[in-house]
Every structure is written in structure tokens, then in C-alpha cells.
């Protein structure tokens, strides 16, 4: 299953960024970059971080996690502003399990 690679390719195409540009940003050849999109088991944490930066997305997006941003919370007379990500327990646990399996796959490869 190539969930992360497909999300990267889709976002890259939405932004009009070529594989050549992504390869330059990651300091790899275009053919190596193309293989990253096709086989997401080849992705390393530093590459994922750089890809997210170039594509202007958070890492959660690349892994297909659902998040709700909280911008403002009003508690009576005391307004509190907070920016963060809130996950339902079930979705969060599922995403953590998927991330563990992904990282285990990286360490085997």
C-alpha cells in the first residue's frame, strides 16, 4: 500500500511542482525521487519532513490523519486562544498504529 507516496504525488501535482524540482529540494536524482513516490517504504523521516515543507503541508496530511484545528476557546470571561490539533481517541490510536507499522517497515528495509 502506497498511501503516503500517493498523497505526496497528488499534493505535488496540485501545487504544479515537478518531480525534478522535488528531487532538487531533496538533493536526490529525479529517478530516485520518482521511486520515493512509488514506494513509500523508501521514505526516511528527514525526507518526509523536507517534502512536507516543500509541499506546505503538515506531516499528518501526508499520513492521511484527520485533524481539527482549534483557533479560539471562550471560557466565560476568560478567553483563551489555542492553536493545536485535536484527535478523537480512536482516530489517534489508529494513526499511531499505522505510523508504527510504517516505521517498522523502514527499519526492515
Backbone torsions as a table, in degrees:
resi	resn	phi	psi	omega
1	UNK	NA	131.8	-173.9
2	UNK	-118.7	55.4	-174.9
3	UNK	-64.3	-49.8	-176.1
4	UNK	-65.4	-46.4	179.8
5	UNK	-59.4	-41.0	178.4
6	UNK	-65.5	-39.6	179.3
7	UNK	-67.4	-38.2	177.6
8	UNK	-62.8	-49.3	-179.2
9	UNK	-59.6	-45.9	-178.9
10	UNK	-60.2	-46.9	-179.1
11	UNK	-66.4	-40.6	178.9
12	UNK	-59.6	-45.2	179.7
13	UNK	-66.3	-38.6	177.3
14	UNK	-59.7	-36.7	-178.3
15	UNK	-86.2	-3.8	179.2
16	UNK	71.2	30.0	-179.8
17	UNK	-98.9	131.9	-179.7
18	UNK	-82.2	162.7	174.5
19	UNK	-62.4	-33.2	179.5
20	UNK	-62.6	-42.6	179.2
21	UNK	-65.2	-44.6	178.9
22	UNK	-61.0	-41.7	179.6
23	UNK	-60.7	-43.0	178.3
24	UNK	-62.2	-42.3	-180.0
25	UNK	-62.6	-36.1	-178.7
26	UNK	-89.8	-4.6	-179.2
27	UNK	59.3	46.4	174.8
28	UNK	-133.2	169.1	177.3
29	UNK	-74.0	161.4	179.2
30	UNK	-62.0	-40.2	-179.3
31	UNK	-65.4	-38.1	175.9
32	UNK	-64.4	-40.9	178.8
33	UNK	-63.9	-44.3	179.1
34	UNK	-56.9	-38.5	177.5
35	UNK	-67.4	-31.2	177.1
36	UNK	-62.8	-39.9	179.2
37	UNK	-69.7	-32.5	-177.9
38	UNK	-82.8	-29.2	-177.4
39	UNK	-132.9	88.9	-174.8
40	UNK	-68.4	-6.7	173.8
41	UNK	-68.2	-16.4	179.7
42	UNK	-83.0	-9.8	-177.2
43	UNK	-73.0	137.1	174.2
44	UNK	-106.4	163.5	179.4
45	UNK	-58.1	-47.8	178.6
46	UNK	-58.8	-37.7	179.2
47	UNK	-68.5	-40.8	178.1
48	UNK	-61.0	-42.8	178.8
49	UNK	-61.5	-44.0	-179.2
50	UNK	-67.5	-41.1	178.8
51	UNK	-61.8	-45.3	179.2
52	UNK	-60.1	-40.0	178.9
53	UNK	-64.2	-48.2	-178.2
54	UNK	-64.1	-40.1	-177.6
55	UNK	-84.0	-3.1	178.7
56	UNK	56.8	50.3	175.6
57	UNK	-133.8	162.2	173.3
58	UNK	-88.5	162.6	-176.3
59	UNK	-62.6	-34.1	178.6
60	UNK	-55.9	-38.5	178.6
61	UNK	-59.9	-44.4	-177.8
62	UNK	-62.2	-30.9	-179.9
63	UNK	-93.5	3.6	176.1
64	UNK	73.9	22.5	179.5
65	UNK	-77.1	146.5	177.2
66	UNK	-97.6	133.5	-178.5
67	UNK	-140.2	152.1	174.4
68	UNK	-121.3	124.7	178.8
69	UNK	-85.5	133.1	176.2
70	UNK	-103.6	120.2	-177.9
71	UNK	-99.5	-39.5	-174.7
72	UNK	-148.8	136.2	177.8
73	UNK	-129.0	124.3	-179.3
74	UNK	-106.3	118.2	-179.5
75	UNK	-114.2	85.5	-178.6
76	UNK	64.6	-127.7	-180.0
77	UNK	-81.3	-10.1	-175.8
78	UNK	-106.2	100.6	178.8
79	UNK	-80.1	134.3	178.6
80	UNK	-125.3	126.0	176.4
81	UNK	-97.4	136.2	178.8
82	UNK	-145.5	135.9	173.9
83	UNK	-117.8	126.6	-178.1
84	UNK	-176.1	-174.9	-179.3
85	UNK	-122.5	130.8	-179.8
86	UNK	-116.8	128.5	178.9
87	UNK	-114.9	145.4	170.1
88	UNK	-70.5	149.8	-176.3
89	UNK	-55.4	-44.4	-176.8
90	UNK	-64.1	-46.6	179.5
91	UNK	-64.9	-39.5	-179.2
92	UNK	-64.8	-45.5	179.2
93	UNK	-61.7	-43.5	178.9
94	UNK	-60.4	-45.3	-178.6
95	UNK	-66.3	-36.1	177.5
96	UNK	-66.2	-40.0	177.1
97	UNK	-62.7	-42.6	178.3
98	UNK	-63.8	-40.3	179.3
99	UNK	-65.2	-40.8	178.2
100	UNK	-60.7	-45.6	179.6
101	UNK	-63.5	-40.4	177.9
102	UNK	-60.9	-47.2	-179.5
103	UNK	-67.1	-36.7	175.2
104	UNK	-61.3	-40.6	177.6
105	UNK	-62.1	-37.4	177.6
106	UNK	-64.9	-40.3	-176.6
107	UNK	-72.7	-25.1	177.8
108	UNK	-77.0	-31.3	-174.1
109	UNK	-83.5	NA	NA
